[in-house]
Amino acid sequence: MKEKLALGASLVAAVTASLCCLWPLAAVLLGLGSFGAVAVFEAWRPYGLGVTVTLLVVAFYLTYRKRGVACADEACTVPEGSRWSKLVLWIATVAIVAFAAFPYYSARLWAALHASEHSASSAQAVAERFARVRMALSGMTCDRCAARVEVAFKEIPGVRSAIVSYEKGEAAVEYDPTRVKMDQLVEAIRKAGFNVKTMTATILIEGMTCAGCAESVRQTLARLDGMKAVEVRFQERQVVLTFDPAKVTLGQLIEAINQIGFKAKL
């Protein structure tokens, strides 16, 4: 009986230790909301794993030990646990190890669940200090309009390059985020006489250690008003966002990520 209690407690501890990754992925499958305590469970994970290992060792000891009982004439030895008990122990051990190691292979499950959302990205772009943003514009009627917007962008100190396409109705800007604020880019477009329909920006995220972290970020951002699309790239530690700047600002998006326990930056 004691070995069963130890084994069950070990399984519960393993699941709890990996809850930071298990819950967000379960939420995807069940259509549930995000779990705000993901970062907290991640911090306590080492302790949970310690409890898991300790209880598992206790379960093995109780199952395989030779127990002595009092007989009429002398002490008798009771055999080790039955074959069925040992089989249950080893099956449970495999399950416990699978749960405990979940964060280390959850990235592949994440990729499988979001295969349609993933696209190729350059690791070099992450390392560069320049940020990039694409904006869908409205109001342009000719190539001169596009040229006027380009000039407005290039007049902003810190803008490295700006390409505006009248045919596509969009602008691609590369800039130094330490010198240029997103509001400046939006204001430059408005001063040129046009409007921004949507913006697409890439935010780097520090602190994501598993697919569950990535899912927590995705669900948090997806709920915000004005958000059009969210693609979390776990391997690159970044999120690509498409949003309406009239309803939500880039600063608000960064703050939302920071509030759930990660560090976001452009």
N, C-alpha and C positions, 0 to 999 in steps of 0.2 A: 504493500500500500504506500509506504514511504517513497519507494523508488518512483511510483507513478506520480506522486505529488511533485517530486523534484523534477521529473521529466516534463510534466505539464507546465510547471513554473518556468523552466528553462525555455520552453517553446514560447511562452508569453513574453519573456524577457527579450528573446531574439526578435520577435515581431515588433515589440515596442522600440527596440534599439534601431530598427530600420524603418520606423514609421515616417521619418522625414522623406523617404523615397517611396514607400509603399502607398501612403495615402493619396498623394497627388495623382499617381498613375491609376489608382482605383477610382478616383474621382472622374478621370477621363472616361473610363469604361462605364461607370454608373451614372454619369451626367450630373455629378454633385458639384458643389462649390469648392473653392480653394480652402486650404487649411492654414490658418494664420499662424499656428504654432510650429510650423515646419522648422524654422531656424532654431527654436528652442530645443526640439528633439535632436537636431543635428549636434548641438553643443553637448547634450547628455549621452550621445551615442556610445562613447568609450566606456562609460560606467555601465550602461546596459549590456554591452558585450562582456564586460567583466563578470557581471551577475550571471549571464547566460552560460559562460564557460564553467563557473563554479558549480552551478546547479547541475550541469550536465555531468561533471566529474562525480558529484554526489550520486546521481542516478546510476552511473556505471558501477560505482562502489557497492551500492545497495543491491544491485542486480547480480553481480558476480561474486560477492563475498560468500564464504562458507559460514553458515550460522549454526551455533551450538544450542541445543535444547536439553533440558534435564530429562533423563530416562529413569526407569525404576532402579537400576543397579549403578549406572555410571553415566557420564555425559555422552550424549549422542551428537553426531554431526549431521546436519540437514544439508542436502545437496544445494548447489547454486540454484539461481532462479531457473525456471522452466524455459524450454526452447521458445515457447510462445512469448514469454516476457522478454527474452533476448531479441527476438525478431522485432517486436514492437519497439524496443529500445533503439535498435539500429535504424529502423525506418524513421522514427522520430528524430534521430540524430541527423540523418540526411536532410530532413525538412528544416531542422534548426539551422544547420550550416547554410542551406539555401536562403533562408530568411536573413541570417546574419550577414551573408556576403552579397545581399541584393544590391546595395549601392554600387558595387564594383562592376556589375553587369547590367545595371538598369539602363545605362545609356543606349544599349542596343534595343531594348524594349521601347525606349523613347523614340528612337529612330524609326522603328517599325510602326508605331502608332501615328507618327507624324511624317511618314515618308513623302507624302504629297506636298508637305510644307517646306521640305529641305531643298536647298539649291547650293551649287558650288560657290564657295567664297574664298577669297585670297587671304592667307595668313599674313602676307606682307602688309595688307591694308590695315590690319589690326595694329601692327607694330608702328605704323606711321603716326605722327602727331597731328596730322591734318584730318579733320572730320569732313564727311560728305553728306549732302542732303539733296534730295530730288523734290521738286515742287510742281504740282499740276496747276497751271495758271488759266485764268479766264479773262476774256476781254481783248486778247490779241487778235488783230485782223490782218496783219501783214508781217513781212520780214523786218520792216523798220521797227515795229513794236518789239520784236525779239531783240533787236540790236539796242534799243533804248533801255531795255531791262538789263542787258549785259553790261552796259556802261554804268548803270546805277549800282550794280553789284561790285564792279571793279573799283569804284570810287570809295568803297569801304575798306579801311586799313585792316589787313589781316585776311582778306579774301585772296586766295592763291589763284583760282581760276573760276570762270563762270561760262557755261555754255547754255544758251537758250534756243529752243527749237519752236518755231511757229507751227510747223507741220504737226509736231507731237503735242504742242501745247504744254510744254514742260521746261523746267530749268534744272540744271545740275550744277551745284556749287561746291567747291572745295575750299575750306577755310580753316583758320587756326581758332579752335574753340576758346583759347585763353585770351583772345583779342576780340573775337566777334560773338555777339549774342544772336540767337535765332530771331529775336524781335527786330533786330536791325535789318536782317534779310527781308522779313515780311514788310517792314516799313518802307524799304527801298522799292519794293514792287508796287506798293500802294502809291508812293510818290510818283512813280512812273505812269500811273493811271490804270493799273490792273489789280486783279485780286488773286489770292491763293485759295484754291479749292482743297487740296490735300498736300501734306508733306510726308516724305519718307526719310527717316533718319535711322542711323545705327548707333546703339548705345552699348558700351562695353560694361560688363558686370563682373565684379569681383566677389568671390564667396560661394559661387555655385559649385557644389561638390558632387552632385548626382542628378539624375534625370528628374527626381522629385523636386529639387530646387528649381529646375528649369520650368517644370509644370506650374509651380507656385507663382513664378514670375509671370508666366503666360496668362494664367487665370486672373491674376490681380490687374494686369493691364487691360485685358479684354473687357473687363467690366466698366471701364472708364468711359464717360460720355465723350463722343467725338472720335473714338478709336475705330479705325476701319480694318486694320489687319495687324496681327502680331505673329512674328516668326522668331522663336527662340532657337538660337544655334548653340547648343550645349557645348560641343567640342571646341568652338571658337570663343566661348564665354561672351556671347553678345546677343542682342535682340534687335531685330529690324522692325521698325514701327511705321505704319502709315496712319495718319490722323488728320483731323480737321483743326488747324491752328486757331480757328475762331472759337472752338469749344474747349480745347485743352492745349496747354502749352508744353513745350519740351521740359521746362523746369518742373512742372507738375508730374510729368511721367517719371523723371529722375527721382523726385521725392517719393513717389509711390513705391518705387523699387527699394529705396533706402529704408522705408518704413517697415518692410517685411524682413529686414535683417541682412540685406546685401548692400554692396557699394556700387553705384552706377556713375559712369562718366562718359563723356563723348570722346 
